[in-house]
Amino acid sequence: MVALVVVGVAVWLYPPAHFWGPRPYRHPDGIFGLTRGDFEDVILPHYRLSLPCDVDGLRYSNAEDMTGPMGELYLRFSTSQECLDRVLGAFGAVPGKPPVVAPNDSAFPIPASSVPDHFGWSFDAESYLVFQRSGNPVTGDVVVRRDGARREVYLRARYGY
């Protein structure tokens, strides 16, 4: 009986679309590692982000601090250069220094070791375009791999760090 109540409360707090849908990364802790709130209406605005155009293969994870407003949002998607320009402009991200970095370089802003293993992010291209957002309370790093006409985008936004 207690298990049924726990499952009922979990589904009420975390609607099934948030943990059975295709876009959120599954958290190793199951439903207890997920964030409440609608992606477009709550999560993106919290990190000063918007996706004003079409993106493909969108995946995300929002790791919030349970004791305060801090959090980290991880996004991965592919898009056109035009859309990427709009996303970066809306986010306030500018080219990094240096603007092109190899993944094994110490200046690479999102080292693979800092990304949770269950996301499956791999940085296997020779170099990536790098963009950064500085600000308060949101900072961010974006690395982009050119793949023909498409851009493969990895974005980490931090709130309150």
Secondary structure, DSSP 8 states (H G I E B T S, - for coil): -HHHHHHHHHHHHS-HHHHHSSSB---TTGGGG---S-IIIIIHHHTT----S--EEEEEEEEE-TTSS-EEEEEEEEEEHHHHHHHHHHHT-EEEEEEEE-TTSTT-SS-GGGS-GGG-----SS-EEEEEE--SSEEEEEEEEEETTEEEEEEEEEE--
